[in-house]
Amino acid sequence: MTEIVPKEAEALLDWPGHLAALEAGHRLPRAGIKDLFLHRGADTILDRAAWIDGLGSLVKVATVHPGNATLGLPTINGAVTLFDDVTGVLSAIVDFHLVTKWKTAGDSLLSASRLARKDSRNILLVGAGTVARSMVGAYSSLFPDARFTVWSRSRVSAEAMGLPVADNLEAAVKAADIICTATMATTPVVLGEWLQPGQHLDLIGAYKAGMREVDDRALQRARLFVDSRDTTIGHIGEIMDPLASGAITEADILADFYDDPALYTRGSAEEITIAKNGGGAHLDLMTARFIADRWLAR
């Protein structure tokens, strides 16, 4: 079994290489995916498994404890185990936070590489947690002249990021080229009436039923994409709720990463695009394998 040292491993990683690994992973047979949720009040255990023929299998266990924020601890913790595709032998234990960071940011970065206007410069981060911080480096690799602004319900957490802080969310949304939501919101924080022609939205935060970051009007105004239909439709409130109410239909979801890349693309400079990041275990598997391969090739 390979022992991977997180800090040393991260020094071997880069965003272009990771995007190439995600693209290659989606050219393999569609992943088998299974999720298990357990809840205790506001706390959650999320057990995700994936198997990709030709790449291997993975089990990722995450614990989500929102109350940890008041203790100065990460709200999300867990473990990642990577198994050999042929023998099923445990091949590596990969640091949970390293995999999650690169998987989550890489997922949305891949969407932005296809959907955001190439001249995008003004990027708004809605939320000021760990994910928002990782998106700064990820987006900067694709948009080197990017200017970042952050908005958070907590002014203190926003200021801690060391970026310009938006006082008025509506005004900040209207001024942005790319809007990245990375919150734990259960009701929409970004409204469709605020959106402007040519914008791209990466929706990251909502990961289960009962969570929303944008309203129905936003989904109706935009061309809508998901990373995987298997991990968003029927699983995440951002998609489940408007489907159930009839605000959108499954036909409005134009493509996921397993479709022809020609379908997962911006059609014009004026249209609004939305990509919902479901962050399924197959993306953890592609990311963990990328990390392990870089470690072994060092």
PLY file of the C-alpha trace (Angstrom):
ply
format ascii 1.0
element vertex 298
property float x
property float y
property float z
element edge 297
property int vertex1
property int vertex2
end_header
0.00 0.00 0.00
1.26 3.47 -0.93
1.66 6.01 1.86
1.11 9.52 0.53
2.36 12.54 2.48
-0.25 15.29 1.90
1.98 18.39 1.89
4.62 16.76 -0.28
1.98 15.34 -2.61
0.25 18.68 -3.15
3.51 20.20 -4.32
3.40 17.72 -7.22
-0.09 18.74 -8.38
-1.22 21.37 -10.87
-4.61 22.40 -12.17
-4.00 21.79 -15.91
-2.85 18.26 -15.11
-5.86 17.67 -12.93
-8.28 18.90 -15.60
-6.62 16.51 -18.07
-7.10 13.66 -15.58
-10.79 14.51 -15.16
-11.28 14.67 -18.92
-9.54 11.29 -19.32
-11.59 9.75 -16.52
-14.83 10.70 -18.25
-13.70 8.93 -21.43
-13.67 5.63 -19.50
-16.88 3.65 -18.94
-19.47 5.46 -16.85
-18.81 5.02 -13.14
-20.85 2.90 -10.81
-21.76 5.16 -7.88
-23.54 4.60 -4.58
-24.10 7.06 -1.73
-25.22 6.47 1.83
-26.39 9.29 4.13
-26.88 9.12 7.88
-28.16 12.11 9.86
-28.14 13.20 13.49
-29.75 16.60 13.71
-27.55 18.99 11.76
-24.70 16.44 11.56
-24.24 14.09 8.61
-22.20 11.02 7.71
-21.82 10.71 3.94
-20.41 7.42 2.64
-19.60 7.55 -1.08
-18.32 4.69 -3.24
-17.35 4.58 -6.92
-15.94 2.07 -9.36
-14.61 2.95 -12.80
-13.62 0.06 -15.02
-9.98 0.60 -15.94
-9.26 3.06 -13.13
-10.10 1.35 -9.85
-12.50 1.80 -6.98
-12.79 4.15 -4.03
-14.66 4.57 -0.79
-14.81 8.04 0.77
-16.40 8.68 4.14
-17.16 12.26 5.13
-18.49 13.62 8.41
-20.21 17.01 8.29
-20.52 18.76 11.68
-21.54 22.43 11.15
-21.04 23.14 14.86
-17.30 22.59 14.51
-16.95 26.14 13.20
-17.50 27.49 16.71
-14.73 25.19 17.97
-12.22 26.32 15.37
-12.31 22.90 13.71
-13.06 21.92 10.10
-16.77 21.27 9.61
-16.01 18.43 7.16
-13.64 15.55 7.90
-13.22 12.01 6.64
-11.09 9.32 5.02
-10.38 8.16 1.44
-9.39 4.62 0.47
-8.27 3.75 -3.06
-8.39 0.15 -4.36
-6.75 -1.63 -7.30
-9.11 -2.13 -10.23
-8.10 -5.74 -10.97
-7.38 -7.24 -7.55
-9.38 -5.04 -5.19
-6.31 -4.72 -2.98
-6.03 -1.48 -0.99
-3.54 0.54 -3.01
-3.47 3.86 -1.16
-4.96 5.88 1.65
-5.14 9.43 0.35
-5.62 12.45 2.60
-9.32 13.34 2.75
-8.86 17.11 2.68
-6.36 16.93 -0.20
-8.72 14.84 -2.33
-11.75 16.95 -1.45
-9.99 20.23 -2.22
-8.76 19.16 -5.64
-11.93 17.23 -6.55
-14.32 20.03 -5.63
-12.35 22.86 -7.17
-11.39 20.79 -10.23
-15.02 19.88 -10.85
-16.08 23.52 -11.05
-12.89 24.54 -12.85
-13.67 22.01 -15.59
-17.14 23.53 -15.95
-15.71 27.05 -16.09
-13.14 26.02 -18.70
-16.01 25.05 -20.99
-18.73 27.52 -20.05
-17.23 30.78 -18.76
-16.33 33.47 -21.28
-12.61 33.40 -22.01
-12.39 37.12 -21.20
-13.87 36.64 -17.72
-12.07 38.76 -15.15
-14.37 39.63 -12.24
-15.00 36.58 -10.06
-17.36 36.70 -7.10
-17.03 34.13 -4.34
-20.26 33.72 -2.37
-19.10 32.11 0.84
-15.76 32.39 2.61
-14.97 28.87 3.73
-12.39 26.29 2.71
-13.92 25.68 -0.71
-14.00 29.37 -1.62
-10.33 29.66 -0.66
-9.34 26.77 -2.92
-11.27 28.29 -5.84
-8.97 31.31 -5.86
-5.99 29.24 -6.95
-8.07 27.07 -9.27
-9.69 29.95 -11.16
-6.41 31.87 -11.30
-4.86 28.99 -13.26
-7.50 29.46 -15.97
-7.99 33.23 -15.69
-4.58 34.66 -14.70
-5.88 38.25 -14.73
-8.83 37.42 -12.47
-9.97 39.93 -9.85
-11.71 38.33 -6.88
-14.40 39.68 -4.57
-15.89 37.75 -1.66
-19.27 38.01 0.05
-20.26 36.13 3.18
-22.97 36.38 5.77
-20.07 36.70 8.21
-18.09 39.85 7.54
-15.28 38.52 9.73
-14.85 35.34 7.66
-14.98 37.33 4.42
-12.28 39.74 5.58
-10.12 36.82 6.70
-9.71 35.78 3.07
-7.67 38.90 2.37
-9.73 39.83 -0.70
-11.99 42.80 -1.43
-15.26 42.27 0.43
-18.65 43.02 -1.09
-21.17 44.72 1.18
-24.11 44.37 -1.20
-24.58 40.91 -2.68
-26.99 42.00 -5.41
-24.59 44.64 -6.70
-21.67 42.21 -6.53
-23.57 39.56 -8.50
-24.51 42.07 -11.19
-20.86 43.15 -11.58
-19.35 39.64 -11.83
-18.36 37.58 -14.86
-18.19 34.36 -12.83
-20.20 33.73 -9.66
-19.13 30.83 -7.46
-21.44 29.81 -4.62
-19.87 27.75 -1.86
-22.26 28.00 1.07
-24.29 25.75 3.35
-27.48 27.58 2.38
-30.86 25.89 2.59
-32.65 28.74 0.84
-31.45 30.70 -2.24
-28.89 33.45 -1.68
-28.47 34.41 -5.37
-31.61 35.45 -7.25
-32.26 35.02 -10.94
-33.44 38.61 -11.36
-29.90 39.78 -10.53
-28.18 37.84 -13.32
-26.67 39.59 -16.33
-26.03 38.41 -19.92
-22.79 36.49 -20.35
-22.36 35.38 -16.75
-21.35 31.91 -15.62
-22.34 30.43 -12.25
-20.60 27.53 -10.52
-22.94 26.17 -7.84
-20.95 24.12 -5.33
-22.47 24.26 -1.87
-25.74 22.31 -2.02
-24.94 18.61 -1.67
-28.19 17.05 -0.43
-31.96 17.48 -0.38
-33.14 20.63 1.35
-30.23 22.77 0.15
-30.47 25.61 -2.39
-28.13 28.43 -3.40
-30.05 29.95 -6.34
-33.76 30.33 -7.01
-35.94 28.84 -9.76
-35.71 32.02 -11.83
-31.92 31.68 -12.05
-32.23 28.12 -13.35
-34.90 29.18 -15.84
-32.85 32.06 -17.23
-29.68 30.03 -17.69
-28.50 27.14 -19.83
-28.16 24.43 -17.20
-25.42 21.80 -16.89
-24.45 19.27 -14.20
-21.28 17.30 -13.59
-23.28 14.06 -13.40
-26.99 13.40 -13.78
-26.53 10.35 -11.53
-25.43 12.42 -8.52
-27.62 15.52 -8.92
-31.06 14.54 -10.23
-32.98 13.01 -7.34
-30.22 13.81 -4.84
-29.67 17.56 -4.45
-32.29 20.17 -3.60
-30.87 22.60 -6.17
-32.16 20.26 -8.89
-34.79 18.19 -7.05
-36.97 21.08 -5.90
-37.44 22.84 -9.25
-37.98 19.49 -10.98
-40.67 18.57 -8.46
-42.44 21.92 -8.83
-42.23 21.91 -12.62
-40.07 25.03 -12.70
-37.64 23.05 -14.88
-37.68 19.63 -16.55
-34.91 17.07 -16.99
-34.71 18.17 -20.62
-33.49 21.56 -19.36
-30.32 19.86 -18.08
-28.38 20.06 -21.32
-25.36 17.88 -20.58
-23.07 16.32 -18.00
-19.37 15.49 -18.24
-20.08 12.05 -19.71
-21.80 13.58 -22.74
-20.04 14.75 -25.88
-17.96 17.81 -24.85
-19.52 19.64 -27.80
-22.79 19.59 -25.85
-21.19 20.93 -22.67
-20.25 24.34 -23.99
-21.26 27.98 -24.15
-23.35 28.82 -27.20
-22.93 32.60 -27.26
-21.27 35.45 -25.40
-24.62 36.73 -24.14
-26.15 33.62 -22.62
-26.09 32.84 -18.90
-24.70 29.43 -17.94
-25.06 27.48 -14.70
-23.07 24.38 -13.74
-24.21 22.40 -10.71
-21.30 20.70 -8.96
-22.59 17.45 -7.44
-19.13 16.21 -6.50
-19.83 12.49 -6.83
-17.47 9.76 -5.67
-16.39 9.07 -9.26
-14.71 12.49 -9.22
-13.04 11.61 -5.92
-11.77 8.44 -7.59
-10.38 10.31 -10.61
-8.76 12.83 -8.28
-7.31 10.27 -5.86
-5.84 8.32 -8.77
-4.33 11.54 -10.17
-2.73 12.27 -6.80
-1.46 8.70 -6.38
-0.03 8.64 -9.91
1.84 11.90 -9.36
3.15 10.60 -6.04
4.40 7.36 -7.56
6.04 9.19 -10.50
7.88 11.72 -8.29
0 1
1 2
2 3
3 4
4 5
5 6
6 7
7 8
8 9
9 10
10 11
11 12
12 13
13 14
14 15
15 16
16 17
17 18
18 19
19 20
20 21
21 22
22 23
23 24
24 25
25 26
26 27
27 28
28 29
29 30
30 31
31 32
32 33
33 34
34 35
35 36
36 37
37 38
38 39
39 40
40 41
41 42
42 43
43 44
44 45
45 46
46 47
47 48
48 49
49 50
50 51
51 52
52 53
53 54
54 55
55 56
56 57
57 58
58 59
59 60
60 61
61 62
62 63
63 64
64 65
65 66
66 67
67 68
68 69
69 70
70 71
71 72
72 73
73 74
74 75
75 76
76 77
77 78
78 79
79 80
80 81
81 82
82 83
83 84
84 85
85 86
86 87
87 88
88 89
89 90
90 91
91 92
92 93
93 94
94 95
95 96
96 97
97 98
98 99
99 100
100 101
101 102
102 103
103 104
104 105
105 106
106 107
107 108
108 109
109 110
110 111
111 112
112 113
113 114
114 115
115 116
116 117
117 118
118 119
119 120
120 121
121 122
122 123
123 124
124 125
125 126
126 127
127 128
128 129
129 130
130 131
131 132
132 133
133 134
134 135
135 136
136 137
137 138
138 139
139 140
140 141
141 142
142 143
143 144
144 145
145 146
146 147
147 148
148 149
149 150
150 151
151 152
152 153
153 154
154 155
155 156
156 157
157 158
158 159
159 160
160 161
161 162
162 163
163 164
164 165
165 166
166 167
167 168
168 169
169 170
170 171
171 172
172 173
173 174
174 175
175 176
176 177
177 178
178 179
179 180
180 181
181 182
182 183
183 184
184 185
185 186
186 187
187 188
188 189
189 190
190 191
191 192
192 193
193 194
194 195
195 196
196 197
197 198
198 199
199 200
200 201
201 202
202 203
203 204
204 205
205 206
206 207
207 208
208 209
209 210
210 211
211 212
212 213
213 214
214 215
215 216
216 217
217 218
218 219
219 220
220 221
221 222
222 223
223 224
224 225
225 226
226 227
227 228
228 229
229 230
230 231
231 232
232 233
233 234
234 235
235 236
236 237
237 238
238 239
239 240
240 241
241 242
242 243
243 244
244 245
245 246
246 247
247 248
248 249
249 250
250 251
251 252
252 253
253 254
254 255
255 256
256 257
257 258
258 259
259 260
260 261
261 262
262 263
263 264
264 265
265 266
266 267
267 268
268 269
269 270
270 271
271 272
272 273
273 274
274 275
275 276
276 277
277 278
278 279
279 280
280 281
281 282
282 283
283 284
284 285
285 286
286 287
287 288
288 289
289 290
290 291
291 292
292 293
293 294
294 295
295 296
296 297
